[in-house]
Amino acid sequence: MRYILLSWLDRDSIAVPGTIGWSNADLRTHFRYLDDLNQTLTTTGELVSSHTLAHHRRALVVRANAGPASTMRRFSGPRALAGYWLIDCARPRRAIEIAALLSAAPGTSARPLNHPVELRPVVGAQPPRLSG
């Protein structure tokens, strides 16, 4: 079963990596942790894809108008989507375990962030079948 893990940052209570309060050592530790986790998930065949997203100040909200034009505004929600992981797990419990590992990524002074990670099954997504 495929799941998407959405890594959210609460803009009021958690410093975004690369901003005030994060030393170069904090950044290296944080991204090394994520790289190591991604490598482990790749080795186990559970990682389909993952991406870190640009800072929320660069995000736009787009809605269609009645015509072909669309309107855009800056994202201004209370939480910011920091990244996502698309995983393929045999059991829902394993998806929960992976989400907890993401939530525990180290922040400043290597303390776990414990930020929210939204876990959702991907409806109708089945891995490709190999013929043979």
Kinemage of the C-alpha trace (Angstrom):
@kinemage 1
@onewidth
@group {chain A} dominant
@subgroup {mainchain}
@vectorlist {calphas} color= white
{ca met a 1} P 0.000 0.000 0.000
{ca arg a 2} L 1.259 3.449 -0.819
{ca tyr a 3} L 1.166 6.320 1.641
{ca ile a 4} L 2.083 9.969 1.471
{ca leu a 5} L 3.777 11.538 4.468
{ca leu a 6} L 3.390 15.310 4.661
{ca ser a 7} L 5.880 17.058 6.901
{ca trp a 8} L 4.317 20.189 8.389
{ca leu a 9} L 5.983 22.953 10.349
{ca asp a 10} L 4.012 25.132 12.723
{ca arg a 11} L 5.235 28.577 11.710
{ca asp a 12} L 4.689 29.997 15.203
{ca ser a 13} L 6.486 27.383 17.287
{ca ile a 14} L 9.164 25.730 15.142
{ca ala a 15} L 12.037 27.481 13.459
{ca val a 16} L 12.301 26.444 9.831
{ca pro a 17} L 15.677 24.839 8.972
{ca gly a 18} L 18.030 27.472 7.661
{ca thr a 19} L 16.483 30.317 9.633
{ca ile a 20} L 17.214 31.962 12.963
{ca gly a 21} L 18.352 29.566 15.663
{ca trp a 22} L 19.836 26.912 13.389
{ca ser a 23} L 23.617 26.663 13.381
{ca asn a 24} L 25.529 25.121 10.469
{ca ala a 25} L 26.073 22.056 12.662
{ca asp a 26} L 22.303 21.861 13.339
{ca leu a 27} L 21.599 21.992 9.603
{ca arg a 28} L 24.196 19.306 8.817
{ca thr a 29} L 22.819 17.032 11.543
{ca his a 30} L 19.231 17.553 10.392
{ca phe a 31} L 19.859 16.879 6.714
{ca arg a 32} L 22.241 13.968 7.409
{ca tyr a 33} L 19.461 12.349 9.464
{ca leu a 34} L 16.987 12.770 6.589
{ca asp a 35} L 19.529 11.543 4.020
{ca asp a 36} L 20.262 8.469 6.158
{ca leu a 37} L 16.551 7.761 6.601
{ca asn a 38} L 15.959 8.132 2.855
{ca gln a 39} L 18.863 5.754 2.145
{ca thr a 40} L 17.462 3.181 4.571
{ca leu a 41} L 14.002 3.430 2.998
{ca thr a 42} L 15.522 3.134 -0.477
{ca thr a 43} L 17.454 0.015 0.575
{ca thr a 44} L 14.295 -1.598 1.997
{ca gly a 45} L 12.353 -0.697 -1.168
{ca glu a 46} L 9.872 1.439 0.777
{ca leu a 47} L 10.785 4.874 -0.585
{ca val a 48} L 9.057 5.807 -3.844
{ca ser a 49} L 10.052 9.487 -3.794
{ca ser a 50} L 10.671 12.371 -1.426
{ca his a 51} L 11.274 16.072 -1.789
{ca thr a 52} L 11.966 19.044 0.418
{ca leu a 53} L 9.879 22.046 -0.564
{ca ala a 54} L 10.957 25.670 -0.913
{ca his a 55} L 10.328 28.013 1.990
{ca his a 56} L 6.643 28.777 2.514
{ca arg a 57} L 7.249 32.443 1.643
{ca arg a 58} L 7.823 31.282 -1.943
{ca ala a 59} L 4.523 29.361 -2.092
{ca leu a 60} L 1.511 30.683 -3.984
{ca val a 61} L -2.139 29.714 -3.786
{ca val a 62} L -3.742 29.526 -7.237
{ca arg a 63} L -7.456 29.350 -8.009
{ca ala a 64} L -9.179 29.310 -11.358
{ca asn a 65} L -11.483 32.144 -12.322
{ca ala a 66} L -14.520 31.731 -14.531
{ca gly a 67} L -12.273 32.291 -17.539
{ca pro a 68} L -8.825 31.013 -18.446
{ca ala a 69} L -7.045 33.388 -16.048
{ca ser a 70} L -6.178 32.413 -12.513
{ca thr a 71} L -5.553 34.428 -9.404
{ca met a 72} L -2.583 33.987 -7.118
{ca arg a 73} L -1.789 35.067 -3.602
{ca arg a 74} L 0.923 34.286 -1.119
{ca phe a 75} L 0.385 31.317 1.146
{ca ser a 76} L -0.524 32.537 4.631
{ca gly a 77} L -1.685 29.497 6.597
{ca pro a 78} L -0.651 28.703 10.190
{ca arg a 79} L 1.359 25.675 9.072
{ca ala a 80} L 3.856 25.309 6.278
{ca leu a 81} L 4.380 22.147 4.247
{ca ala a 82} L 8.110 21.427 4.449
{ca gly a 83} L 8.323 18.262 2.367
{ca tyr a 84} L 6.755 14.964 1.444
{ca trp a 85} L 7.637 11.298 1.199
{ca leu a 86} L 5.781 8.784 -0.934
{ca ile a 87} L 6.319 5.339 0.567
{ca asp a 88} L 5.213 1.800 -0.206
{ca cys a 89} L 4.683 -0.397 2.854
{ca ala a 90} L 3.198 -3.838 3.352
{ca arg a 91} L 1.577 -2.860 6.656
{ca pro a 92} L -0.045 0.352 7.939
{ca arg a 93} L 1.949 -0.029 11.172
{ca arg a 94} L 5.200 0.333 9.207
{ca ala a 95} L 3.951 3.582 7.626
{ca ile a 96} L 3.251 4.899 11.138
{ca glu a 97} L 6.778 3.909 12.235
{ca ile a 98} L 8.300 5.799 9.302
{ca ala a 99} L 6.154 8.870 10.027
{ca ala a 100} L 7.404 8.830 13.632
{ca leu a 101} L 11.015 8.659 12.409
{ca leu a 102} L 10.394 11.745 10.264
{ca ser a 103} L 8.800 13.579 13.160
{ca ala a 104} L 11.852 12.842 15.296
{ca ala a 105} L 14.307 14.510 12.898
{ca pro a 106} L 16.810 16.553 14.896
{ca gly a 107} L 16.398 20.296 15.213
{ca thr a 108} L 18.454 22.846 17.088
{ca ser a 109} L 20.994 21.339 19.490
{ca ala a 110} L 20.058 17.927 17.982
{ca arg a 111} L 16.767 17.857 19.915
{ca pro a 112} L 13.983 15.995 18.081
{ca leu a 113} L 11.603 18.384 16.341
{ca asn a 114} L 8.538 16.216 17.014
{ca his a 115} L 6.750 18.183 14.322
{ca pro a 116} L 3.487 16.875 12.862
{ca val a 117} L 3.723 14.408 9.998
{ca glu a 118} L 0.428 13.782 8.236
{ca leu a 119} L 0.049 10.189 7.028
{ca arg a 120} L -2.487 9.389 4.306
{ca pro a 121} L -3.082 6.298 2.208
{ca val a 122} L -2.886 7.005 -1.509
{ca val a 123} L -6.243 5.923 -2.899
{ca gly a 124} L -6.080 3.543 -5.845
{ca ala a 125} L -2.285 3.615 -6.026
{ca gln a 126} L -0.809 0.235 -6.728
{ca pro a 127} L 2.815 -0.409 -7.536
{ca pro a 128} L 3.441 -1.374 -11.166
{ca arg a 129} L 3.278 -5.108 -11.844
{ca leu a 130} L 6.172 -6.735 -13.567
{ca ser a 131} L 5.249 -9.061 -16.382
{ca gly a 132} L 7.119 -12.210 -16.735
